[in-house]
Amino acid sequence: MSAVTFSGLARRILRRRARLGGTRLVAVDGPSGAGKTVFADRLAAAVSSAGGVAVPVVHTDDFLDGWDDQFSYWERLDALVLGPLRAGRAGRHRHYDWARGAFAGPWVVVPAAPVVVLEGFGASRAGAELTFAVFVDAPPRLRLSRSLRRDGADTRADLLRWRRRENRHFAADRTAERADVVVSGVWSGEPVICPQG
């Protein structure tokens, strides 16, 4: 397996045209616990450094209305963030409060920036409006331990149900095959490209 650099990925993204209004939308997709959030933050920092402008990171988890909203959240994401960006305006959303079971807290503004990173399960659903797509993967056992450590052991039943549905989705959607790059979520320093097979 070969390595890529975040700065190299940033240059590739900045060379491509915007497809969501004036925004280059970058998807960081993959299964739960793969390392998408860490990767997305590092990539956004690299693009920001290369392009000289802040790159917001939007998390699909913030739009989930609980564990069973795995696929239907997209309409909410589109109405609150993608639609406004498509029109050249800032989007905004509130975080889902898992303890309260409701969207709460202050509104988070997503500026109509030259590049926006969309991180989380299903991020690649933006399809033709994506400038670049990354699929992050990691071994199943590691992904499960990461997820349980992050969300708590009491989420195990919900998480296993989520994983079965995401596995079916990725197989039917061929998400990894359609990505511009597939990287391992097991890395330090620069990301490692996964072999496609």
Secondary structure, DSSP 8 states (H G I E B T S, - for coil): --B--HHHHHHHHHHS---BTTBEEEEEE--TTSSHHHHHHHHHHHHHHHHTS---EEEGGGG--STT-TTTTHHHHIIIIIHHHHTTS-EEEEEEETTTTEEEEEEEEE---SEEEEESTTGGGGGGGEEEEEEEE--HHHHHHHHHHHH-GGGHHHHHHHHHHHHHHHHHHTHHHHSSEEEES--SSS-EE----
